[in-house]
């Protein structure tokens, strides 16, 4: 029902939330030797989530790791860590901004429905 009500935005919020967790993990492990930076392929994860919803399956899945990719570092580290802190912080900020924009759209839709139900 949420796909009919919110369109793509409900699924986008879920994927962006998962991506924020992955990026935060990268930032937290920036000094961990051998840690490999990861990211979520947003478009592929969103398409998979929407496809599961269309097929009648659950929108949420335990296959969250299926769209996680490892980042190739621009400047390799001597200790094997592939986290580039500036790149991760930028990706986190961009994702947070997109999450906020999507959330604002969903909140606007909920407010519109609430006013409609109240007869305003």
TORNUDREN-92620 format. One record per residue (C-alpha): residue number from 1; residue in three letters; x, y, z. Coordinates in steps of 0.5 Angstrom, whole numbers, plus 500, padded with zeros to 3 digits. Layout:
// TORNUDREN-92620
<resi NUM, resn ALA, X X, Y Y, Z Z>
...
***
This chain:
// TORNUDREN-92620
<resi 1, resn UNK, X 500, Y 500, Z 500>
<resi 2, resn UNK, X 506, Y 505, Z 501>
<resi 3, resn UNK, X 508, Y 504, Z 494>
<resi 4, resn UNK, X 501, Y 506, Z 492>
<resi 5, resn UNK, X 501, Y 512, Z 497>
<resi 6, resn UNK, X 508, Y 515, Z 497>
<resi 7, resn UNK, X 510, Y 512, Z 490>
<resi 8, resn UNK, X 518, Y 511, Z 490>
<resi 9, resn UNK, X 519, Y 515, Z 496>
<resi 10, resn UNK, X 518, Y 510, Z 501>
<resi 11, resn UNK, X 523, Y 505, Z 498>
<resi 12, resn UNK, X 528, Y 511, Z 497>
<resi 13, resn UNK, X 527, Y 513, Z 504>
<resi 14, resn UNK, X 529, Y 506, Z 506>
<resi 15, resn UNK, X 535, Y 505, Z 502>
<resi 16, resn UNK, X 538, Y 512, Z 503>
<resi 17, resn UNK, X 537, Y 510, Z 511>
<resi 18, resn UNK, X 541, Y 503, Z 509>
<resi 19, resn UNK, X 546, Y 507, Z 505>
<resi 20, resn UNK, X 547, Y 512, Z 511>
<resi 21, resn UNK, X 549, Y 506, Z 516>
<resi 22, resn UNK, X 554, Y 504, Z 511>
<resi 23, resn UNK, X 557, Y 510, Z 510>
<resi 24, resn UNK, X 557, Y 512, Z 517>
<resi 25, resn UNK, X 561, Y 505, Z 518>
<resi 26, resn UNK, X 566, Y 507, Z 513>
<resi 27, resn UNK, X 567, Y 514, Z 517>
<resi 28, resn UNK, X 568, Y 510, Z 524>
<resi 29, resn UNK, X 573, Y 505, Z 521>
<resi 30, resn UNK, X 577, Y 510, Z 517>
<resi 31, resn UNK, X 583, Y 508, Z 522>
<resi 32, resn UNK, X 582, Y 501, Z 522>
<resi 33, resn UNK, X 588, Y 497, Z 518>
<resi 34, resn UNK, X 585, Y 493, Z 512>
<resi 35, resn UNK, X 578, Y 496, Z 513>
<resi 36, resn UNK, X 575, Y 496, Z 506>
<resi 37, resn UNK, X 570, Y 502, Z 504>
<resi 38, resn UNK, X 563, Y 500, Z 502>
<resi 39, resn UNK, X 557, Y 503, Z 499>
<resi 40, resn UNK, X 550, Y 501, Z 496>
<resi 41, resn UNK, X 549, Y 502, Z 489>
<resi 42, resn UNK, X 543, Y 506, Z 490>
<resi 43, resn UNK, X 539, Y 505, Z 484>
<resi 44, resn UNK, X 540, Y 498, Z 484>
<resi 45, resn UNK, X 538, Y 497, Z 491>
<resi 46, resn UNK, X 532, Y 502, Z 490>
<resi 47, resn UNK, X 530, Y 498, Z 483>
<resi 48, resn UNK, X 530, Y 491, Z 487>
<resi 49, resn UNK, X 526, Y 494, Z 493>
<resi 50, resn UNK, X 521, Y 496, Z 488>
<resi 51, resn UNK, X 521, Y 490, Z 484>
<resi 52, resn UNK, X 519, Y 486, Z 490>
<resi 53, resn UNK, X 514, Y 490, Z 492>
<resi 54, resn UNK, X 511, Y 490, Z 485>
<resi 55, resn UNK, X 511, Y 482, Z 485>
<resi 56, resn UNK, X 507, Y 482, Z 492>
<resi 57, resn UNK, X 513, Y 480, Z 496>
<resi 58, resn UNK, X 515, Y 484, Z 502>
<resi 59, resn UNK, X 518, Y 491, Z 501>
<resi 60, resn UNK, X 523, Y 490, Z 506>
<resi 61, resn UNK, X 528, Y 484, Z 505>
<resi 62, resn UNK, X 534, Y 480, Z 508>
<resi 63, resn UNK, X 538, Y 481, Z 502>
<resi 64, resn UNK, X 540, Y 488, Z 504>
<resi 65, resn UNK, X 548, Y 486, Z 503>
<resi 66, resn UNK, X 546, Y 484, Z 495>
<resi 67, resn UNK, X 547, Y 491, Z 493>
<resi 68, resn UNK, X 553, Y 493, Z 497>
<resi 69, resn UNK, X 559, Y 494, Z 493>
<resi 70, resn UNK, X 567, Y 496, Z 495>
<resi 71, resn UNK, X 570, Y 502, Z 493>
<resi 72, resn UNK, X 576, Y 503, Z 489>
<resi 73, resn UNK, X 581, Y 508, Z 493>
<resi 74, resn UNK, X 583, Y 514, Z 489>
<resi 75, resn UNK, X 590, Y 514, Z 493>
<resi 76, resn UNK, X 591, Y 507, Z 496>
<resi 77, resn UNK, X 593, Y 506, Z 504>
<resi 78, resn UNK, X 599, Y 503, Z 506>
<resi 79, resn UNK, X 595, Y 499, Z 511>
<resi 80, resn UNK, X 590, Y 496, Z 506>
<resi 81, resn UNK, X 585, Y 501, Z 509>
<resi 82, resn UNK, X 581, Y 504, Z 503>
<resi 83, resn UNK, X 577, Y 509, Z 506>
<resi 84, resn UNK, X 578, Y 516, Z 504>
<resi 85, resn UNK, X 575, Y 520, Z 509>
<resi 86, resn UNK, X 573, Y 526, Z 505>
<resi 87, resn UNK, X 570, Y 522, Z 500>
<resi 88, resn UNK, X 566, Y 519, Z 505>
<resi 89, resn UNK, X 564, Y 525, Z 509>
<resi 90, resn UNK, X 562, Y 528, Z 502>
<resi 91, resn UNK, X 558, Y 522, Z 500>
<resi 92, resn UNK, X 554, Y 522, Z 507>
<resi 93, resn UNK, X 552, Y 529, Z 507>
<resi 94, resn UNK, X 550, Y 528, Z 500>
<resi 95, resn UNK, X 546, Y 522, Z 502>
<resi 96, resn UNK, X 543, Y 526, Z 508>
<resi 97, resn UNK, X 541, Y 532, Z 504>
<resi 98, resn UNK, X 537, Y 527, Z 499>
<resi 99, resn UNK, X 534, Y 523, Z 505>
<resi 100, resn UNK, X 532, Y 530, Z 508>
<resi 101, resn UNK, X 529, Y 532, Z 501>
<resi 102, resn UNK, X 525, Y 525, Z 500>
<resi 103, resn UNK, X 523, Y 525, Z 507>
<resi 104, resn UNK, X 520, Y 533, Z 506>
<resi 105, resn UNK, X 516, Y 530, Z 500>
<resi 106, resn UNK, X 513, Y 524, Z 504>
<resi 107, resn UNK, X 511, Y 529, Z 510>
<resi 108, resn UNK, X 508, Y 534, Z 505>
<resi 109, resn UNK, X 504, Y 528, Z 502>
<resi 110, resn UNK, X 502, Y 526, Z 509>
<resi 111, resn UNK, X 500, Y 533, Z 511>
<resi 112, resn UNK, X 495, Y 533, Z 505>
<resi 113, resn UNK, X 492, Y 527, Z 506>
<resi 114, resn UNK, X 491, Y 529, Z 514>
<resi 115, resn UNK, X 488, Y 535, Z 511>
<resi 116, resn UNK, X 483, Y 532, Z 506>
<resi 117, resn UNK, X 481, Y 527, Z 512>
<resi 118, resn UNK, X 479, Y 533, Z 516>
<resi 119, resn UNK, X 475, Y 536, Z 511>
<resi 120, resn UNK, X 480, Y 542, Z 511>
***
